[in-house]
Amino acid sequence: MKNFDTFKDLQVTLDKDRPGALAKATTAIANAGINIEGFCEIDGNFHTVTNDPGATKKALESAGYKVRETDVVVFPAEDRPGFLAEVLKLLTEDEINVNVAYTLANTRIAIGADQVPKLKEVLQEFSATASRRR
């Protein structure tokens, strides 16, 4: 695990939690030729990381959405039991409050928190010790 990039998590509240609401937002992104790297939708709140956050924001705003942006740290995940629990336990020990977390394509995780620089530091430290344990 080496890449710990900061990306933009774009969040919109869908018009109504009904059939087609999520399709409207994702279609706006697709029509702009933007690749969705990962997303989650819960109770009418759609979060996404894309390969072009500026154009994604513009596409969503053109479709009538108000877009909120927050920084998330994206990092490679190990596909094994307990990996996420270990990461979250470390964040808890460092009193980092996670406010968004979801998976992305290619076995990656996006985590947003109240202290992004500290979050990135803890994740990089975890990665270094994890690779020494192998």
C-alpha positions in Angstrom: 0.0 0.0 0.0 1.7 3.1 -1.2 -0.8 5.6 -2.7 -2.6 7.7 -0.2 -4.1 10.3 -2.4 -6.6 13.0 -1.3 -9.7 13.1 -3.5 -12.9 15.0 -3.4 -16.0 13.2 -2.1 -19.0 14.9 -3.8 -22.3 14.5 -2.0 -25.8 15.4 -3.2 -29.2 14.9 -1.7 -31.4 13.2 -4.3 -34.7 14.9 -5.1 -36.7 12.1 -3.4 -35.8 8.6 -2.4 -37.7 7.0 -5.2 -37.1 4.9 -8.4 -34.9 6.9 -10.8 -33.5 9.4 -8.4 -30.0 7.8 -8.3 -30.1 7.1 -12.0 -30.7 10.9 -12.7 -27.5 11.8 -10.8 -25.3 9.1 -12.3 -26.7 9.8 -15.8 -25.6 13.4 -15.4 -22.1 12.2 -14.6 -22.1 9.7 -17.4 -23.3 12.2 -20.0 -20.3 14.4 -19.1 -18.0 11.4 -19.9 -16.8 11.1 -16.3 -15.8 7.8 -14.8 -17.2 7.0 -11.3 -14.4 5.5 -9.2 -16.7 4.6 -6.3 -20.0 5.6 -4.8 -22.5 5.0 -2.1 -26.2 6.0 -1.7 -27.9 5.8 1.6 -31.3 7.2 2.4 -31.3 9.6 -0.5 -27.7 10.9 0.1 -25.4 10.1 -2.9 -21.6 10.2 -2.4 -19.1 9.7 -5.2 -15.4 9.9 -6.1 -14.7 10.4 -9.8 -11.7 10.9 -12.0 -12.7 14.6 -12.6 -14.3 16.2 -9.5 -14.6 19.7 -11.1 -16.5 18.4 -14.1 -18.5 16.1 -11.9 -19.6 19.0 -9.7 -20.5 21.0 -12.8 -22.5 18.1 -14.3 -24.4 17.6 -11.0 -25.2 21.3 -10.6 -26.4 21.4 -14.2 -28.8 18.6 -13.3 -30.2 20.7 -10.5 -28.2 19.4 -7.5 -26.5 21.3 -4.8 -23.1 19.7 -4.4 -21.1 19.5 -1.1 -17.4 18.7 -1.4 -15.2 17.1 1.3 -11.7 15.6 1.2 -11.3 11.9 1.5 -8.2 9.8 1.6 -8.2 7.0 -0.9 -5.9 4.0 -0.2 -5.5 0.4 -1.3 -7.2 -2.2 0.9 -6.1 -5.6 1.6 -8.7 -8.2 0.7 -8.7 -10.1 4.0 -10.9 -10.4 7.1 -10.2 -7.7 9.7 -8.4 -5.2 7.5 -11.1 -2.5 7.8 -11.5 -3.2 11.5 -7.8 -2.7 12.1 -7.8 0.6 10.2 -10.8 2.0 12.0 -9.4 0.9 15.4 -6.2 2.9 14.7 -8.3 5.9 13.7 -10.3 5.6 16.9 -7.1 5.4 19.0 -6.0 8.6 17.4 -9.4 10.2 18.1 -10.1 10.7 14.4 -13.8 11.0 13.7 -14.8 9.3 10.4 -17.6 11.0 8.7 -17.8 9.1 5.4 -16.3 5.8 4.3 -17.0 3.6 1.3 -15.2 1.3 -1.2 -14.0 2.2 -4.6 -13.1 0.2 -7.7 -9.8 -1.8 -7.6 -10.0 -2.7 -3.9 -9.7 0.8 -2.6 -11.3 2.6 0.3 -12.2 6.2 0.7 -12.4 7.7 4.2 -13.3 11.2 5.1 -12.7 12.6 8.6 -12.6 15.7 10.7 -8.7 15.7 10.5 -7.7 14.7 7.0 -3.9 15.4 7.3 -3.8 13.3 10.5 -5.9 10.6 8.9 -3.5 10.4 6.0 -0.5 10.2 8.4 -2.1 7.4 10.4 -3.0 5.4 7.3 0.6 5.8 5.9 2.0 4.6 9.2 -0.4 1.6 9.3 0.6 0.7 5.8 4.3 0.8 6.6 3.9 -1.5 9.7 1.5 -3.8 7.8 4.1 -4.3 5.0 6.8 -5.1 7.6 4.5 -7.8 9.1 4.3 -9.7 5.9 
